[in-house]
Amino acid sequence: MRKLWTDGSASPNPGPGGFSVIEDKKPVAMGREDLTTNIRMEGSAILEALKVLAGEEAEIWTDSEFWINVLTKWAPSWEKNGWKKKSGPIKNLGLVKKVFKAYREANAKLVWVRGHNGTAENELADEWANKARENTNYPGLEILTVETSEE
């Protein structure tokens, strides 16, 4: 089974951001956005990992408990309620819908890993997310430009 590792960063937050998807200890996807948040970059990383997998069975390892909760707990309820929640509007709704649709159609399991805890693949994902934010690419790999969403 394939294992992909994702991470996203923004510095400052909000500010320029980047994400990476790691497989076999090297980046297979990277992206950046000029003005974003770490939450958006974490979600963009998961979305890109799902695209890389193209339906293959896999685990996607992330240190974003937020996105695991969005995709496995909250989004199903939000969708049933017309993409609304009781406490007000859903932030980053456009991205949430894209990632949720891709996740629902995928054959991937999300796995949480504690960030900045010495797990080699997570540390690599963090390193390359920061490099993507700085527009430093991995040899032979283009850095995708994430379109700014109004939602």
LUMNU-465890 format. One line per field, with one value per atom (N, C-alpha, C): residue number from 1; residue in three letters; chain; atom name; x, y, z. Coordinates in Angstrom, 2 decimals, always signed. Layout:
% LUMNU-465890
seq <- (NUM	...)
type <- (ALA	...)
mol <- (A	...)
atom <- (CA	...)
c1 <- (X	...)
c2 <- (Y	...)
c3 <- (Z	...)
% end
This chain:
% LUMNU-465890
seq <- (1	1	1	2	2	2	3	3	3	4	4	4	5	5	5	6	6	6	7	7	7	8	8	8	9	9	9	10	10	10	11	11	11	12	12	12	13	13	13	14	14	14	15	15	15	16	16	16	17	17	17	18	18	18	19	19	19	20	20	20	21	21	21	22	22	22	23	23	23	24	24	24	25	25	25	26	26	26	27	27	27	28	28	28	29	29	29	30	30	30	31	31	31	32	32	32	33	33	33	34	34	34	35	35	35	36	36	36	37	37	37	38	38	38	39	39	39	40	40	40	41	41	41	42	42	42	43	43	43	44	44	44	45	45	45	46	46	46	47	47	47	48	48	48	49	49	49	50	50	50	51	51	51	52	52	52	53	53	53	54	54	54	55	55	55	56	56	56	57	57	57	58	58	58	59	59	59	60	60	60	61	61	61	62	62	62	63	63	63	64	64	64	65	65	65	66	66	66	67	67	67	68	68	68	69	69	69	70	70	70	71	71	71	72	72	72	73	73	73	74	74	74	75	75	75	76	76	76	77	77	77	78	78	78	79	79	79	80	80	80	81	81	81	82	82	82	83	83	83	84	84	84	85	85	85	86	86	86	87	87	87	88	88	88	89	89	89	90	90	90	91	91	91	92	92	92	93	93	93	94	94	94	95	95	95	96	96	96	97	97	97	98	98	98	99	99	99	100	100	100	101	101	101	102	102	102	103	103	103	104	104	104	105	105	105	106	106	106	107	107	107	108	108	108	109	109	109	110	110	110	111	111	111	112	112	112	113	113	113	114	114	114	115	115	115	116	116	116	117	117	117	118	118	118	119	119	119	120	120	120	121	121	121	122	122	122	123	123	123	124	124	124	125	125	125	126	126	126	127	127	127	128	128	128	129	129	129	130	130	130	131	131	131	132	132	132	133	133	133	134	134	134	135	135	135	136	136	136	137	137	137	138	138	138	139	139	139	140	140	140	141	141	141	142	142	142	143	143	143	144	144	144	145	145	145	146	146	146	147	147	147	148	148	148	149	149	149	150	150	150	151	151	151)
type <- (MET	MET	MET	ARG	ARG	ARG	LYS	LYS	LYS	LEU	LEU	LEU	TRP	TRP	TRP	THR	THR	THR	ASP	ASP	ASP	GLY	GLY	GLY	SER	SER	SER	ALA	ALA	ALA	SER	SER	SER	PRO	PRO	PRO	ASN	ASN	ASN	PRO	PRO	PRO	GLY	GLY	GLY	PRO	PRO	PRO	GLY	GLY	GLY	GLY	GLY	GLY	PHE	PHE	PHE	SER	SER	SER	VAL	VAL	VAL	ILE	ILE	ILE	GLU	GLU	GLU	ASP	ASP	ASP	LYS	LYS	LYS	LYS	LYS	LYS	PRO	PRO	PRO	VAL	VAL	VAL	ALA	ALA	ALA	MET	MET	MET	GLY	GLY	GLY	ARG	ARG	ARG	GLU	GLU	GLU	ASP	ASP	ASP	LEU	LEU	LEU	THR	THR	THR	THR	THR	THR	ASN	ASN	ASN	ILE	ILE	ILE	ARG	ARG	ARG	MET	MET	MET	GLU	GLU	GLU	GLY	GLY	GLY	SER	SER	SER	ALA	ALA	ALA	ILE	ILE	ILE	LEU	LEU	LEU	GLU	GLU	GLU	ALA	ALA	ALA	LEU	LEU	LEU	LYS	LYS	LYS	VAL	VAL	VAL	LEU	LEU	LEU	ALA	ALA	ALA	GLY	GLY	GLY	GLU	GLU	GLU	GLU	GLU	GLU	ALA	ALA	ALA	GLU	GLU	GLU	ILE	ILE	ILE	TRP	TRP	TRP	THR	THR	THR	ASP	ASP	ASP	SER	SER	SER	GLU	GLU	GLU	PHE	PHE	PHE	TRP	TRP	TRP	ILE	ILE	ILE	ASN	ASN	ASN	VAL	VAL	VAL	LEU	LEU	LEU	THR	THR	THR	LYS	LYS	LYS	TRP	TRP	TRP	ALA	ALA	ALA	PRO	PRO	PRO	SER	SER	SER	TRP	TRP	TRP	GLU	GLU	GLU	LYS	LYS	LYS	ASN	ASN	ASN	GLY	GLY	GLY	TRP	TRP	TRP	LYS	LYS	LYS	LYS	LYS	LYS	LYS	LYS	LYS	SER	SER	SER	GLY	GLY	GLY	PRO	PRO	PRO	ILE	ILE	ILE	LYS	LYS	LYS	ASN	ASN	ASN	LEU	LEU	LEU	GLY	GLY	GLY	LEU	LEU	LEU	VAL	VAL	VAL	LYS	LYS	LYS	LYS	LYS	LYS	VAL	VAL	VAL	PHE	PHE	PHE	LYS	LYS	LYS	ALA	ALA	ALA	TYR	TYR	TYR	ARG	ARG	ARG	GLU	GLU	GLU	ALA	ALA	ALA	ASN	ASN	ASN	ALA	ALA	ALA	LYS	LYS	LYS	LEU	LEU	LEU	VAL	VAL	VAL	TRP	TRP	TRP	VAL	VAL	VAL	ARG	ARG	ARG	GLY	GLY	GLY	HIS	HIS	HIS	ASN	ASN	ASN	GLY	GLY	GLY	THR	THR	THR	ALA	ALA	ALA	GLU	GLU	GLU	ASN	ASN	ASN	GLU	GLU	GLU	LEU	LEU	LEU	ALA	ALA	ALA	ASP	ASP	ASP	GLU	GLU	GLU	TRP	TRP	TRP	ALA	ALA	ALA	ASN	ASN	ASN	LYS	LYS	LYS	ALA	ALA	ALA	ARG	ARG	ARG	GLU	GLU	GLU	ASN	ASN	ASN	THR	THR	THR	ASN	ASN	ASN	TYR	TYR	TYR	PRO	PRO	PRO	GLY	GLY	GLY	LEU	LEU	LEU	GLU	GLU	GLU	ILE	ILE	ILE	LEU	LEU	LEU	THR	THR	THR	VAL	VAL	VAL	GLU	GLU	GLU	THR	THR	THR	SER	SER	SER	GLU	GLU	GLU	GLU	GLU	GLU)
mol <- (A	A	A	A	A	A	A	A	A	A	A	A	A	A	A	A	A	A	A	A	A	A	A	A	A	A	A	A	A	A	A	A	A	A	A	A	A	A	A	A	A	A	A	A	A	A	A	A	A	A	A	A	A	A	A	A	A	A	A	A	A	A	A	A	A	A	A	A	A	A	A	A	A	A	A	A	A	A	A	A	A	A	A	A	A	A	A	A	A	A	A	A	A	A	A	A	A	A	A	A	A	A	A	A	A	A	A	A	A	A	A	A	A	A	A	A	A	A	A	A	A	A	A	A	A	A	A	A	A	A	A	A	A	A	A	A	A	A	A	A	A	A	A	A	A	A	A	A	A	A	A	A	A	A	A	A	A	A	A	A	A	A	A	A	A	A	A	A	A	A	A	A	A	A	A	A	A	A	A	A	A	A	A	A	A	A	A	A	A	A	A	A	A	A	A	A	A	A	A	A	A	A	A	A	A	A	A	A	A	A	A	A	A	A	A	A	A	A	A	A	A	A	A	A	A	A	A	A	A	A	A	A	A	A	A	A	A	A	A	A	A	A	A	A	A	A	A	A	A	A	A	A	A	A	A	A	A	A	A	A	A	A	A	A	A	A	A	A	A	A	A	A	A	A	A	A	A	A	A	A	A	A	A	A	A	A	A	A	A	A	A	A	A	A	A	A	A	A	A	A	A	A	A	A	A	A	A	A	A	A	A	A	A	A	A	A	A	A	A	A	A	A	A	A	A	A	A	A	A	A	A	A	A	A	A	A	A	A	A	A	A	A	A	A	A	A	A	A	A	A	A	A	A	A	A	A	A	A	A	A	A	A	A	A	A	A	A	A	A	A	A	A	A	A	A	A	A	A	A	A	A	A	A	A	A	A	A	A	A	A	A	A	A	A	A	A	A	A	A	A	A	A	A	A	A	A	A	A	A	A	A	A	A	A	A	A	A	A	A	A	A	A	A	A	A	A	A	A	A	A	A	A	A	A	A	A	A	A	A	A	A	A	A	A	A	A	A	A	A	A	A	A	A)
atom <- (N	CA	C	N	CA	C	N	CA	C	N	CA	C	N	CA	C	N	CA	C	N	CA	C	N	CA	C	N	CA	C	N	CA	C	N	CA	C	N	CA	C	N	CA	C	N	CA	C	N	CA	C	N	CA	C	N	CA	C	N	CA	C	N	CA	C	N	CA	C	N	CA	C	N	CA	C	N	CA	C	N	CA	C	N	CA	C	N	CA	C	N	CA	C	N	CA	C	N	CA	C	N	CA	C	N	CA	C	N	CA	C	N	CA	C	N	CA	C	N	CA	C	N	CA	C	N	CA	C	N	CA	C	N	CA	C	N	CA	C	N	CA	C	N	CA	C	N	CA	C	N	CA	C	N	CA	C	N	CA	C	N	CA	C	N	CA	C	N	CA	C	N	CA	C	N	CA	C	N	CA	C	N	CA	C	N	CA	C	N	CA	C	N	CA	C	N	CA	C	N	CA	C	N	CA	C	N	CA	C	N	CA	C	N	CA	C	N	CA	C	N	CA	C	N	CA	C	N	CA	C	N	CA	C	N	CA	C	N	CA	C	N	CA	C	N	CA	C	N	CA	C	N	CA	C	N	CA	C	N	CA	C	N	CA	C	N	CA	C	N	CA	C	N	CA	C	N	CA	C	N	CA	C	N	CA	C	N	CA	C	N	CA	C	N	CA	C	N	CA	C	N	CA	C	N	CA	C	N	CA	C	N	CA	C	N	CA	C	N	CA	C	N	CA	C	N	CA	C	N	CA	C	N	CA	C	N	CA	C	N	CA	C	N	CA	C	N	CA	C	N	CA	C	N	CA	C	N	CA	C	N	CA	C	N	CA	C	N	CA	C	N	CA	C	N	CA	C	N	CA	C	N	CA	C	N	CA	C	N	CA	C	N	CA	C	N	CA	C	N	CA	C	N	CA	C	N	CA	C	N	CA	C	N	CA	C	N	CA	C	N	CA	C	N	CA	C	N	CA	C	N	CA	C	N	CA	C	N	CA	C	N	CA	C	N	CA	C	N	CA	C	N	CA	C	N	CA	C	N	CA	C	N	CA	C	N	CA	C	N	CA	C	N	CA	C	N	CA	C	N	CA	C	N	CA	C	N	CA	C	N	CA	C	N	CA	C	N	CA	C	N	CA	C	N	CA	C	N	CA	C	N	CA	C	N	CA	C	N	CA	C	N	CA	C	N	CA	C)
c1 <- (+0.84	+0.00	+0.89	+0.50	+1.27	+1.04	+2.08	+1.99	+2.50	+1.65	+2.04	+1.99	+2.88	+2.99	+2.78	+1.95	+1.63	+1.92	+2.20	+2.31	+2.11	+1.68	+1.50	+1.98	+2.39	+2.86	+2.55	+2.46	+2.35	+3.16	+3.94	+4.74	+4.94	+4.41	+3.57	+2.24	+1.41	+0.11	-0.99	-1.69	-1.59	-0.37	-0.01	+1.14	+1.45	+2.66	+3.03	+3.00	+2.53	+2.42	+2.89	+3.15	+3.56	+3.11	+3.08	+2.76	+3.61	+3.70	+4.39	+3.70	+3.91	+3.46	+4.71	+4.98	+6.19	+5.81	+6.58	+6.45	+7.86	+8.15	+9.49	+10.58	+10.30	+11.25	+11.68	+10.81	+11.08	+9.75	+9.78	+8.54	+8.01	+6.70	+6.03	+5.08	+4.83	+4.03	+4.37	+4.40	+4.65	+3.78	+3.39	+2.60	+2.80	+2.36	+2.51	+1.36	+1.17	+0.18	+0.76	+0.58	+1.20	+0.62	-0.69	-1.32	-2.31	-2.00	-2.80	-2.62	-3.13	-2.97	-2.43	-1.94	-1.45	-2.58	-3.80	-4.96	-5.21	-5.19	-5.41	-4.31	-3.08	-1.97	-2.02	-2.42	-2.59	-3.66	-4.77	-5.85	-5.42	-4.68	-4.19	-3.24	-2.44	-1.52	-2.30	-3.34	-4.15	-4.84	-5.37	-6.02	-5.03	-3.83	-2.84	-2.42	-2.32	-2.00	-3.08	-4.33	-5.43	-5.34	-4.93	-4.76	-3.61	-2.51	-1.36	-1.77	-2.59	-2.99	-3.93	-4.73	-5.64	-6.44	-6.97	-7.84	-7.14	-5.82	-5.10	-5.31	-5.30	-5.40	-4.14	-4.33	-3.16	-3.52	-2.46	-2.59	-1.99	-2.68	-2.16	-1.91	-0.65	-0.24	-0.16	-0.80	-0.83	-0.75	-0.18	-0.19	-1.35	-2.26	-3.40	-4.62	-4.79	-6.01	-7.24	-7.09	-8.19	-8.74	-7.87	-8.35	-8.87	-8.30	-8.86	-10.28	-10.50	-11.86	-12.79	-12.31	-13.14	-13.64	-12.73	-13.07	-13.81	-13.56	-14.18	-15.36	-15.47	-16.54	-17.45	-16.87	-17.67	-18.29	-17.52	-18.03	-19.26	-19.34	-20.57	-21.82	-21.72	-22.85	-23.10	-22.02	-22.18	-22.87	-22.48	-23.08	-24.57	-24.94	-26.36	-27.16	-26.50	-27.17	-27.00	-26.73	-26.58	-25.31	-24.26	-22.96	-23.07	-23.77	-23.91	-23.62	-23.15	-23.00	-23.70	-24.07	-24.85	-24.14	-22.83	-22.09	-21.73	-22.13	-21.84	-21.26	-20.73	-20.22	-19.00	-18.84	-17.69	-16.55	-15.43	-14.27	-13.68	-13.15	-12.49	-13.43	-14.70	-15.71	-15.37	-14.88	-14.52	-13.49	-12.47	-11.43	-11.97	-12.77	-13.37	-14.16	-14.98	-15.79	-14.92	-13.86	-12.96	-12.28	-11.73	-11.00	-11.95	-13.13	-14.10	-14.57	-14.84	-15.26	-14.16	-12.93	-11.81	-11.61	-11.74	-11.55	-12.65	-13.87	-15.01	-14.87	-14.30	-14.15	-12.87	-12.02	-10.72	-10.77	-9.66	-9.49	-8.34	-8.42	-7.33	-7.82	-6.94	-7.22	-6.32	-6.90	-6.11	-5.57	-4.29	-3.63	-2.96	-3.20	-2.60	-1.22	-0.29	+1.05	+1.35	+1.93	+2.30	+3.38	+3.17	+4.13	+5.34	+6.45	+7.69	+8.10	+7.97	+8.24	+9.31	+10.03	+11.12	+10.75	+9.49	+9.11	+9.70	+10.61	+11.41	+10.56	+9.53	+8.73	+7.95	+7.45	+6.74	+7.70	+8.90	+9.91	+10.27	+10.37	+10.64	+9.48	+8.26	+7.09	+7.11	+7.45	+7.55	+8.65	+9.80	+10.94	+10.59	+9.97	+9.66	+8.46	+7.55	+6.46	+7.05	+8.02	+8.69	+9.47	+10.12	+10.85	+9.89	+8.73	+7.73	+7.27	+7.05	+6.65	+7.69	+8.97	+10.08	+10.36	+9.55	+9.66	+10.95	+11.40	+12.56	+12.05	+12.23	+11.64	+12.61	+12.03	+12.79	+13.19	+14.43	+14.86	+13.88	+13.46	+12.55	+11.09	+10.76	+9.38	+8.93	+7.88	+7.34	+6.54	+6.65	+5.85	+4.53	+3.43	+2.12	+1.75	+1.06	+0.56	-0.90	-1.20	-2.57	-3.31	-4.51	-5.31	-5.97	-5.90	-6.53	-8.04	-8.67	-10.12	-10.76	-11.93	-12.66	-13.40	-13.50	-14.24	-13.32)
c2 <- (-1.18	+0.00	+1.25	+2.21	+3.45	+4.27	+5.02	+5.95	+7.30	+8.31	+9.67	+10.49	+11.46	+12.33	+13.76	+14.52	+15.87	+16.88	+18.10	+19.21	+20.51	+21.52	+22.85	+23.87	+25.03	+26.08	+27.45	+28.43	+29.83	+30.63	+31.58	+32.39	+33.78	+34.81	+34.72	+34.07	+33.87	+33.22	+34.23	+34.82	+34.57	+35.24	+34.69	+35.18	+34.22	+34.28	+33.32	+31.90	+30.96	+29.59	+28.58	+27.38	+26.28	+24.96	+23.95	+22.59	+21.60	+20.40	+19.32	+17.99	+17.08	+15.69	+14.84	+13.98	+13.15	+11.68	+11.00	+9.55	+8.99	+7.92	+7.32	+8.34	+9.19	+10.18	+11.24	+11.51	+12.62	+13.25	+14.55	+15.22	+14.67	+14.46	+14.09	+15.19	+16.17	+17.34	+18.46	+19.68	+20.87	+21.99	+22.91	+24.04	+25.24	+26.40	+27.61	+28.57	+29.52	+30.58	+31.83	+32.98	+34.22	+34.70	+34.61	+35.05	+33.98	+33.31	+32.15	+31.91	+30.77	+30.37	+28.95	+28.57	+27.20	+26.20	+26.54	+25.64	+25.38	+26.44	+26.27	+25.41	+25.61	+24.84	+23.38	+23.11	+21.72	+21.03	+21.71	+21.14	+20.96	+21.93	+21.83	+20.65	+20.38	+19.24	+17.92	+17.80	+16.58	+16.43	+17.52	+17.48	+17.00	+17.54	+17.14	+15.69	+15.23	+13.81	+12.91	+13.30	+12.51	+12.48	+13.59	+13.62	+12.70	+12.74	+11.88	+10.41	+10.05	+8.65	+8.16	+9.04	+8.69	+7.42	+7.32	+6.21	+4.99	+4.97	+3.82	+3.76	+2.55	+2.38	+2.93	+3.73	+4.35	+4.91	+5.27	+6.04	+7.41	+8.43	+9.79	+10.22	+10.44	+10.83	+12.34	+12.92	+14.37	+14.71	+15.87	+16.33	+17.30	+17.40	+18.31	+17.57	+17.62	+17.06	+17.78	+19.08	+19.87	+19.24	+18.96	+18.42	+16.99	+16.21	+14.88	+15.01	+15.92	+16.16	+16.70	+17.64	+18.18	+17.04	+16.21	+15.20	+14.00	+13.63	+12.41	+12.68	+13.87	+14.15	+15.30	+16.45	+17.66	+17.81	+17.60	+17.84	+17.00	+15.73	+15.00	+15.69	+16.22	+16.94	+18.26	+18.98	+20.27	+20.07	+19.04	+18.78	+18.50	+17.67	+17.36	+18.60	+19.58	+20.82	+21.95	+21.61	+22.63	+23.45	+22.83	+23.46	+24.64	+24.39	+25.37	+24.69	+25.48	+24.98	+25.96	+25.47	+26.27	+27.54	+27.49	+28.63	+29.70	+29.53	+30.54	+29.94	+30.80	+30.32	+29.41	+28.52	+27.61	+28.33	+28.49	+29.14	+28.23	+28.84	+28.11	+27.09	+27.46	+26.51	+25.93	+26.75	+26.24	+25.12	+25.33	+24.31	+23.09	+23.32	+22.20	+21.31	+21.91	+21.12	+20.32	+20.94	+20.24	+19.05	+19.29	+18.22	+17.11	+17.48	+16.47	+15.61	+16.23	+15.47	+14.49	+14.97	+14.10	+12.98	+13.29	+12.28	+11.22	+11.66	+10.73	+9.77	+10.25	+9.42	+8.59	+8.81	+8.15	+6.84	+6.13	+4.89	+5.09	+6.20	+6.57	+6.71	+6.37	+6.52	+7.63	+8.54	+9.58	+9.07	+9.34	+8.91	+10.13	+10.34	+11.48	+11.11	+12.05	+11.91	+13.20	+13.07	+14.26	+15.02	+16.30	+17.13	+17.47	+17.69	+18.14	+17.23	+15.92	+14.94	+13.93	+14.26	+13.38	+12.30	+12.23	+11.27	+11.75	+10.98	+11.43	+11.95	+11.21	+11.61	+12.89	+13.04	+14.26	+15.46	+15.23	+16.31	+16.71	+15.73	+16.03	+16.81	+16.40	+17.12	+18.57	+18.79	+20.14	+20.93	+20.32	+20.98	+21.42	+20.51	+20.83	+21.75	+21.75	+22.74	+24.14	+24.26	+25.55	+25.97	+25.01	+25.33	+25.75	+25.10	+25.50	+26.93	+27.25	+28.61	+29.62	+29.23	+30.09	+29.98	+29.19	+28.98	+28.25	+27.34	+26.49	+25.10	+24.69	+23.42	+22.25	+21.05	+19.80	+19.58	+19.15	+18.97	+18.13	+18.70	+18.00	+18.08	+18.81	+18.89	+20.35	+20.62	+21.98	+22.31	+23.54	+24.01	+24.54	+23.94	+24.35	+25.67	+26.53	+27.77	+27.56	+27.70	+27.52	+28.82	+28.71	+29.90	+30.35	+31.64	+32.21	+32.09	+31.59	+31.42	+32.57	+32.97	+34.04	+33.53	+32.22	+31.66	+31.34)
c3 <- (+0.00	+0.00	+0.00	-0.82	-0.88	+0.39	+0.77	+1.91	+1.45	+1.57	+1.26	+2.53	+2.63	+3.80	+3.32	+4.01	+3.57	+4.67	+4.24	+5.18	+4.44	+5.18	+4.64	+5.64	+5.12	+6.02	+5.43	+6.30	+5.92	+6.93	+6.43	+7.34	+6.75	+7.44	+8.63	+8.29	+9.26	+9.05	+9.40	+8.42	+6.97	+6.34	+5.18	+4.43	+3.31	+2.75	+1.72	+2.29	+1.48	+1.97	+0.96	+1.47	+0.61	+1.17	+0.32	+0.77	+0.02	+0.59	-0.10	+0.17	-0.78	-0.66	-0.85	+0.13	+0.13	-0.06	-0.91	-1.05	-1.23	-0.55	-0.61	-0.30	+0.68	+1.21	+0.19	-0.82	-1.73	-2.15	-2.48	-2.89	-4.21	-4.26	-5.50	-5.94	-5.07	-5.41	-4.44	-4.99	-4.18	-4.73	-3.86	-4.32	-3.41	-3.91	-3.12	-3.44	-2.55	-2.72	-2.07	-2.72	-2.23	-0.91	-0.74	+0.50	+0.93	+2.02	+2.43	+3.92	+4.37	+5.77	+5.83	+7.00	+7.15	+6.95	+7.37	+7.20	+5.71	+4.90	+3.46	+2.83	+3.26	+2.68	+3.11	+4.34	+4.79	+3.94	+3.70	+2.88	+1.44	+0.90	-0.47	-0.62	+0.40	+0.37	+0.30	+1.11	+1.09	-0.27	-0.80	-2.12	-3.18	-3.16	-4.17	-3.98	-2.74	-2.48	-3.08	-2.93	-3.50	-5.02	-5.63	-7.09	-7.51	-6.77	-7.08	-7.04	-6.07	-5.90	-6.98	-7.55	-8.64	-8.35	-7.14	-6.79	-6.22	-6.20	-5.62	-4.11	-3.58	-2.14	-1.48	-0.44	+0.19	+1.56	+2.28	+3.51	+3.25	+3.73	+3.67	+5.11	+5.43	+6.77	+6.84	+7.85	+8.03	+9.51	+9.80	+11.19	+11.44	+10.48	+10.61	+11.15	+12.46	+13.06	+12.52	+12.25	+11.73	+10.45	+9.47	+8.19	+8.32	+9.21	+9.45	+9.97	+10.90	+11.43	+10.35	+9.55	+8.47	+7.58	+7.12	+6.12	+6.67	+7.91	+8.45	+9.37	+9.93	+10.89	+10.46	+10.16	+9.99	+8.60	+7.53	+6.18	+5.85	+6.26	+5.96	+6.53	+7.73	+8.34	+7.64	+7.35	+6.67	+5.32	+4.59	+3.28	+3.43	+4.41	+4.64	+4.99	+5.63	+6.05	+5.04	+3.79	+2.76	+2.89	+3.37	+3.58	+4.54	+5.63	+6.70	+8.02	+8.98	+10.34	+11.28	+12.44	+13.38	+13.82	+13.95	+14.50	+13.48	+12.22	+11.22	+9.96	+9.08	+7.80	+7.97	+7.01	+6.98	+6.28	+6.98	+6.37	+5.30	+4.25	+3.16	+2.52	+2.39	+1.91	+0.54	-0.37	-1.69	-1.61	-0.82	-0.65	+0.09	+1.11	+1.86	+0.91	+0.05	-0.88	-1.84	-2.37	-3.31	-2.64	-1.45	-0.77	-0.34	+0.15	+0.58	-0.59	-1.73	-2.91	-3.33	-3.38	-3.77	-2.77	-1.48	-0.44	-0.51	-0.71	-0.77	-1.95	-3.04	-4.24	-4.22	-3.23	-3.18	-2.41	-2.49	-1.74	-0.76	-0.02	+0.87	+2.30	+3.21	+4.64	+5.18	+5.96	+6.60	+7.92	+8.17	+9.40	+10.02	+11.31	+12.00	+12.52	+12.37	+12.92	+13.69	+14.85	+15.62	+14.86	+14.64	+13.93	+14.78	+14.10	+14.74	+15.90	+15.64	+16.68	+16.25	+15.18	+14.76	+13.76	+13.31	+12.28	+10.96	+10.39	+9.24	+8.08	+7.69	+6.54	+6.83	+8.05	+8.42	+8.43	+8.92	+8.93	+7.49	+6.58	+5.17	+4.56	+4.86	+4.34	+4.81	+6.07	+6.63	+5.92	+5.77	+5.11	+3.69	+2.92	+1.53	+1.40	+2.37	+2.37	+2.55	+3.44	+3.64	+2.40	+1.74	+0.51	-0.59	-0.68	-1.67	-1.40	-0.14	+0.24	-0.23	-0.14	-0.56	-2.05	-2.77	-4.21	-4.60	-3.74	-4.03	-4.37	-5.62	-6.03	-5.86	-5.84	-5.86	-7.31	-7.60	-8.98	-9.80	-10.92	-11.82	-11.44	-10.38	-9.92	-9.93	-10.67	-10.75	-9.49	-9.04	-7.91	-8.47	-8.04	-8.49	-7.83	-8.57	-7.99	-7.63	-6.36	-5.87	-6.11	-6.69	-6.93	-5.65	-5.40	-4.22	-4.36	-3.32	-3.31	-2.57	-3.03	-2.35	-1.14	-0.98	+0.16	+1.29)
% end
